[in-house]
Each structure stands twice: as C-alpha cells, then as structure tokens.
Amino acid sequence: MPQNENELRRKIVEIGRLAFEKGWVAANDGNISVRLDDEQILATPTGVSKGMMSPEDLIVVDYHGRKIRGRLESTSEIAMHIAIYNGRPDIHAVVHVHPPVATGFASAGIPLNKAVLPEVVIGLGCIPTAAYGLPGTPALTEPLIPLIPQYDAILLANHGAVAYGKDLLQAYFRMETVEHFARINLVAEMLGGAKPLPRAEVDKLFDSRTRYGVRSKATPAAGCPTAAEDLAPDAPKSSEDGFWVTRRQLVDLVEQAVLAREEKR
C-alpha cells in the first residue's frame, strides 16, 4: 500500500493534538504509529507531548524497533506497536493513550465486555483487559499477544488502552469509541448497573456487520460480549419490580431479613 509520508506525518500530529485536547494524555504520555511499508514504521518519539508535536519530530523505525531516521529517540513502547503489526497484517495504524475513564476500568481490572450499546457490539464486540506488564519492557507486550488477533481495542491493566485499525483515522475513532463506551458504562454503574442486551439481539447485531460494512476480528465468544442470558444464573430478574438483582445482592437481602427477624424475637 503506497503511503505519502508527509501526509501521514500531518495526520499523526493532528491525532496527537486531538488526544491531548480530549485529555487522553498528560505530559508526554501515549504513542501513535502507522505502517509506511513492509520495512518501516512512522511513530511518535519519546519525550514529546502529543499535543505539541511537529511533523519533523516523528521518527521512522524498522520492525525490530531500531531507529532508521529522525532526530529524536524511539519510544520504549514501540514493541507493543510492532507486536500488533506482526499479529495483524490487516492493521496499519496504532493509537495508545491513557483516556481517564477507560484507564479507570483498566486499573480496576474490569473489561468493557457488556453488550450495552449496539454500535459498540457491531464495531468492536467488546474490549478485554490485558494483564499488567511493566511499560517499556517485554512484560507489557506479552499479555497482549493472545488478544491481538481477536480484538481491535484492548485495555492495559493499570496503564491505559490501545486501539488499532486499517488506517490512522479508524484507529483513532476506535479509541474514541472505547472512552465513550467507558463513560457510559460508568454512568450506568452509578445508576445501578447496565442491563445487557439479550443474546438473540447480540447475534442479530453481529450478523448485521456485513450490511454496515464493518470488518472486525471480534466474534461472539463466552463472556464477550456479555448478554442478558449470560448473566441469568447470577442475576435473576425480579418478578415483582422488573430490575436485575445480582446473586450477591440476593444473599445480602436474605441476611438482612434473617437479622431483622432475630431482632424482633
């Protein structure tokens, strides 16, 4: 795929600015890259704010992470980008940032895997959480390896999130969807918990991908995305008031009733 390097440099700078303005990065956080060809990757350097870059700041590295061109130094997290490119020939751009709400879920070890929004089910399936690995070391990349072929965005435990796509805009938009979905999930949890779509509806959404021209690696799998039927054993529906009650909540209610009866005796 022929690439105009100057245009790609401008796009990376623009996406870096958008990520900075949205509050997805602080100081010199995050990194962005794009394939130039089968031998070269254009990437953001280390030590530069993503909101204050110029096209000349970007560097070119090979698929071993060695710098080929550029006056600045390579990010220590370039290995994560290379792992994604090696594991997904269809991927041509990677965006890694620290969006606050999605990173909150990642830090809590909670994946964004409930079938709540049709758009997310169609576009991403769900967003799993990869185990923590020390940034800048192979330990960061290793937990991602089994997830990269199956998903298009991943939460990084205690670290942030990474999204990737066929081009820079798709990778950026997927990250935008991750953070938007995380914010909606947080609000839903504050209101008592999101109520997943039924499995039949989830299946219809996956089947509709062709109609919408969506290509995603995520497929319906156990626990991803979690549908209403998946939760049924642990979250039976109350016949009295129609809301979902978790098994833990039911146990608590029973214990409270027993204690109240004992106090009356």
C-alpha positions in Angstrom: 0.0 0.0 0.0 1.8 3.2 -1.1 1.9 5.8 1.6 2.5 9.6 1.4 4.9 10.0 4.4 4.4 13.8 4.7 0.6 13.4 4.8 0.9 10.6 7.4 3.1 12.8 9.5 0.5 15.6 9.4 -2.2 13.1 10.4 -0.3 11.7 13.4 0.3 15.3 14.6 -3.4 16.1 14.3 -4.4 12.9 16.1 -1.9 13.6 18.8 -3.4 17.1 19.2 -6.9 15.7 19.4 -5.9 13.2 22.0 -4.2 15.9 24.1 -7.2 18.2 23.8 -9.6 15.4 24.9 -7.5 14.8 28.0 -6.4 11.3 26.9 -2.8 12.1 27.6 -0.8 14.1 30.1 2.7 15.4 29.8 4.5 13.0 27.3 2.1 10.1 27.6 1.0 7.9 24.8 2.3 6.9 21.3 1.0 6.7 17.8 2.3 4.9 14.8 1.5 3.9 11.2 3.0 1.5 8.7 4.9 3.1 5.9 5.7 -0.2 4.2 6.9 -3.7 5.0 10.1 -2.4 6.4 9.4 0.9 8.0 7.0 2.3 10.7 6.4 6.0 11.3 6.0 6.7 15.0 5.9 9.4 17.6 9.1 9.8 19.6 9.7 9.6 23.3 9.7 12.7 25.5 7.4 14.9 23.4 3.8 16.0 24.3 1.3 14.6 21.8 -0.4 18.0 21.8 2.8 19.9 20.9 4.4 17.8 18.1 5.5 18.9 14.7 5.7 16.6 11.7 9.5 16.8 11.9 9.5 15.3 15.4 8.3 11.9 14.2 10.8 9.1 13.7 11.0 6.1 11.4 11.9 2.7 12.9 12.1 -0.8 11.5 10.2 -3.9 12.6 12.8 -4.6 15.3 12.3 -1.2 16.9 15.6 0.2 15.6 15.5 3.9 14.6 16.2 4.5 10.9 15.5 8.2 10.6 14.7 11.1 12.9 16.5 13.5 15.3 14.6 12.3 18.4 14.6 8.9 20.1 12.2 6.0 19.8 9.5 5.3 22.5 10.2 2.4 24.8 6.7 1.1 23.9 7.3 0.6 20.2 7.5 -3.1 20.8 3.8 -3.1 21.6 3.1 -1.5 18.2 5.3 -4.0 16.4 3.6 -6.9 18.1 0.2 -5.6 16.8 1.5 -5.2 13.3 3.1 -8.6 13.3 0.0 -10.2 14.7 -2.5 -8.4 12.4 -1.4 -7.9 8.8 -4.7 -6.1 8.2 -3.7 -3.4 10.7 -1.8 -0.3 9.5 -2.1 2.2 12.5 -2.0 2.0 16.3 -3.0 4.6 18.9 -2.0 4.1 22.5 -3.2 6.7 25.1 -4.4 6.9 28.7 -8.1 8.0 28.4 -9.2 8.6 32.1 -12.4 6.6 32.3 -11.2 3.7 30.2 -8.0 3.7 32.2 -10.1 3.6 35.4 -11.8 0.4 34.2 -8.3 -1.0 33.2 -6.9 -0.1 36.7 -9.9 -1.8 38.3 -9.4 -4.9 36.1 -12.8 -4.5 34.6 -13.2 -5.2 30.9 -15.7 -3.3 28.8 -17.4 -6.5 27.7 -21.2 -6.0 28.3 -23.5 -5.9 25.2 -25.0 -2.5 26.1 -24.6 -0.3 23.0 -25.5 -1.7 19.6 -22.8 0.5 17.9 -20.1 -1.0 20.2 -21.2 -4.6 19.6 -21.1 -4.1 15.9 -17.9 -2.1 15.8 -15.7 -3.7 18.5 -17.6 -6.6 20.0 -16.0 -5.9 23.4 -12.8 -4.5 24.9 -10.9 -7.0 27.1 -8.3 -6.2 29.7 -4.7 -7.4 29.3 -2.8 -8.2 32.5 -0.3 -5.6 33.8 3.2 -5.5 32.3 5.9 -3.1 33.1 5.8 -0.3 30.4 8.8 -0.2 28.1 9.6 -3.9 28.7 8.6 -7.2 27.0 6.2 -7.7 30.0 3.9 -5.1 28.6 3.6 -6.8 25.3 3.4 -10.5 26.4 -0.2 -10.3 27.8 -1.4 -8.7 24.6 -0.2 -11.4 22.3 -3.2 -13.8 22.6 -5.7 -10.9 22.5 -4.4 -9.0 19.4 -5.8 -11.5 16.8 -9.2 -11.4 18.4 -9.9 -7.8 19.3 -9.5 -4.3 17.8 -9.0 -2.5 21.1 -7.6 -3.6 24.5 -7.4 -2.1 28.0 -4.0 -2.3 29.5 -4.2 -3.0 33.3 -3.1 0.0 35.4 -1.8 1.7 32.2 -4.2 2.8 29.5 -5.6 1.5 26.3 -4.6 0.7 22.8 -6.7 0.6 19.6 -5.7 -0.2 16.0 -7.2 -0.1 12.6 -6.7 -0.2 8.8 -5.6 3.5 9.0 -4.9 6.3 11.4 -8.5 7.6 11.5 -10.0 4.2 12.2 -7.5 3.5 15.0 -8.3 7.0 16.5 -12.1 6.5 16.1 -11.9 3.1 17.8 -10.1 4.7 20.7 -12.8 7.4 20.8 -15.4 4.7 21.0 -13.6 2.9 23.8 -13.5 6.0 26.0 -17.1 7.0 25.1 -18.3 3.5 26.0 -16.3 3.6 29.3 -18.0 6.8 30.3 -21.5 5.4 29.5 -20.7 2.2 31.5 -19.5 4.3 34.5 -22.8 6.3 34.5 -24.8 3.1 34.2 -22.9 1.6 37.1 -23.7 4.7 39.2 -27.4 4.3 38.4 -27.5 0.7 39.4 -25.7 -1.2 36.6 -26.1 -1.5 32.9 -28.6 -4.0 31.6 -27.1 -6.0 28.7 -29.0 -6.8 25.5 -30.4 -10.3 25.1 -28.2 -12.9 23.4 -30.7 -13.0 20.4 -30.2 -9.3 19.8 -26.4 -9.5 20.1 -26.4 -12.3 17.5 -28.5 -10.0 15.2 -26.0 -7.2 15.6 -23.1 -9.4 14.7 -25.0 -10.6 11.7 -25.6 -7.0 10.6 -21.9 -6.2 10.3 -21.9 -7.0 6.6 -24.8 -4.7 6.0 -23.0 -1.9 7.7 -19.7 -2.6 6.0 -18.0 -3.3 9.3 -15.0 -5.6 9.5 -13.9 -6.6 13.0 -11.9 -9.6 14.4 -14.2 -9.8 17.5 -16.7 -12.6 17.3 -19.3 -13.8 19.8 -17.5 -15.7 22.5 -18.0 -16.8 26.1 -18.1 -13.6 28.1 -17.6 -11.3 25.2 -19.8 -9.6 24.8 -21.8 -10.5 27.9 -25.5 -10.6 27.0 -28.5 -10.7 29.4 -28.8 -14.5 29.1 -25.2 -14.9 30.1 -26.0 -13.1 33.4 -29.2 -15.0 34.1 -27.7 -17.6 36.6 -26.1 -14.9 38.6 -28.6 -12.1 38.1 -32.2 -13.5 38.1 -34.8 -11.0 37.2 -37.2 -10.0 40.0 -40.8 -10.8 39.1 -42.0 -8.0 41.4 -40.3 -4.9 40.2 -38.5 -5.9 36.9 -35.0 -4.9 37.8 -31.9 -7.1 37.7 -30.6 -8.3 41.1 -27.2 -9.9 41.4 -26.7 -13.1 43.4 -24.6 -11.1 46.0 -27.5 -8.7 46.4 -29.9 -11.5 46.9 -27.7 -13.0 49.6 -27.4 -9.7 51.4 -31.2 -9.2 51.3 -31.8 -12.7 52.8 -29.2 -12.0 55.5 -30.8 -8.7 56.3 -34.2 -10.3 56.6 -32.9 -13.0 58.9 -31.2 -10.4 61.2 -34.4 -8.3 61.3 -36.4 -11.4 62.3 -33.9 -12.3 65.0 -34.1 -8.7 66.4 -37.8 -8.9 66.7 -37.8 -12.1 68.8 
